[in-house]
Amino acid sequence: MTNYLDFEKPLAEIEGKAEELRALARANDEMDIEAEAAALDKKAADMLVDLYKSLTPWRKCQVARHPARPHCKDYIEALFTEYTPLAGDRNFADDHAVMGGLARLGDRPVMVIGHEKGHDTKSRIERNFGMARPEGYRKAVRLMELAHKFGLPVVTLVDTAGAYPGKGAEERGQSEAIARATEKCLQIGVPLVSVIIGEGGSGGAVAFATANRVAMLEHSIYSVISPEGCASILWKDGGKMREAAEALRLTAQDLQKLGVADRVITEPLGGAHRDREAAMASVATTIESLLSELDGKSPQKLIEDRRRKFLDIGAKGLAA
């Protein structure tokens, strides 16, 4: 069953009518409705092109949060082989919002780490909707240290609304854990490539995305705060999220202009959820390309380039 976003309701009606006609035809062999159904398909295809031709920032937020969009677990299962999960922070617990381990991308051994949101009610609760606690970030630090020790490139897949803001997380040092993960990103002497596959929310995302190369899927978002949170603070009205989304410049296209994103990955028409295999294949190609760009660089050069990249963020956009 297809999940439609609010702005896709006219599309849902047309595709629904086409499916109803085909259901009638399956129930009655004498009915010939293919020409009428094909006309509806054509109308739906044209409408899909029109809807996605120039999405507003708020609509991109909706697409980035689509429940059927591929998540970290989907990418790991589809793109990586010999995946061996590593669990726990060796201090408090294992955070299921963060998954990671040793794997191969093609013939290249890597350490892959990412936020996992879950795909249904049960898994979303288990994964805490992709919002990591301190132990999740400490697990990520542990995995990055292992990667550094054994000379393995690190690939991070970012998809979180932000770090978990609960009382227990704060008591266990949430801010410190995020800062340590960000610091570790800057310290490791191996290639670090990050892909924003859905939402990149605040420090919870930066802790994984302080990388040599940052790629974003075409309809993903990356910002210091959610549009709803921004609207609540600035206008005391969460309903002004559309205006906030415009002001935040959170789209992949805006962030590429500012020098935050190095590569924008084209998504299938209608978003990654409409052709998951094609979207994930594009991500794999991009990761391999970005890792190839970093091949042969010394540990010190990788660290220096990573530091310089983040010192220069925004200068490109301001100069323009």
NORURMO-V243503 format. One line per field, one symbol per residue. phi: phi as a letter, one per 20 degrees, with the letter a starting at -180 (. if undefined). psi: psi as a letter, one per 20 degrees, with the letter a starting at -180 (. if undefined). burial: b if it has 16 or more other C-alpha atoms within 10 Angstrom, else e. A space follows every 10 residues. Layout:
phi=???
psi=???
burial=???
This chain:
phi=.eedegfegf ffffffffff ffffffecfe fcdfffffff ffffffffff fefbffgfff gfffegfeff dggffffedd dlfdfdcndm bcadeffdca reacdmeefb ddcaecencb gfffffellm efegffffff fffffffffd mdgddddebb fqffefgfff fengffffff ffffgfefec gcccceebec dlffegfdde dfcddcfgde cbbfbfgfff ffffdlbffe ffffffffle fgfffffenf eebdefdggn offebfffff ffffffffff fffegnefgf ffffffffge fegnffffff
psi=pppqrgijgh ghgghggghg ghhghhhohi pnjhgghhhh ggggghhggg hjhmprhhhh ggghjphjqp aghggghhhq rkpoqpqqjk ggrpoiipqr aqrpocjppr ppprpphrir gghhghjkkj oqrhhghhgg gghhgggggj kpqpppopnq irqpjrgggh hjlggggggh ggghhihpkq popqpoiepn obhhghhijm rhppqpqhkr qoriqqhggg hhggjkoiik hghghghilj qhgghhhijg phppppqqpi rhihmggggh hhgggggggh hhhipipqgh gggghgghgh hiphhghhh.
burial=eeeeeeeeee bbebbeebee bbeeeeeeee eeeeeebeeb beebbebbee bbeeeebbbb bbbbbbbbbb bbbbbbeebb bebeebbbbe eeebbbbbbb bbbbbeeebb bbbbbbbbbe eeebebbbbb bbbbbbbbbb bbbbbbbbee bbbbbbbbbb bbbbeeeebe eeebbebbbb bbebbbbbbb bbbbbbbbbb bbbbbbbbbb bbbbbbbbbb bbbbbbbbbb bbeeeeebeb bbebbeebbb bbbbbbbbbb bbbbbbbbeb bbbbebbebb ebbbebbeeb beebeeeeee ebbebbbebe eebeeeeeee
